[in-house]
Amino acid sequence: MYLNLGHEKIVTYDEIIGIFDLDNTTVSKITRETLKKCEKNGTAETIGFDLPKSYILCAKNKDDSKIYISPTTCTTLTKRINNKTV
């Protein structure tokens, strides 16, 4: 199955490691620094131009991970997974 992260960005369920709320998790300095580092080295991708609300950690294999910063909320993404809708 596939999950639409927003703005036509789609990943498979198998790739998803975690879905995180941006406001709650970026309270930690370590998380903020990690996201900045990933953006600099190209392993983070911002989806669309809207205000980001979540980030999704994905990996196709152990050497190929990516973070998608999405304007879609965690709640909406979770509902899409639970309802098995795209």
ABEGO torsion letter per residue (X at the ends): XBBBAEGGBBBBAAABABBBBAAAAAABAAAAAAAAAAAAAGABBBBEABBBABBBBBBABAABBBBBBBABBAAAAAAAAAAGBX
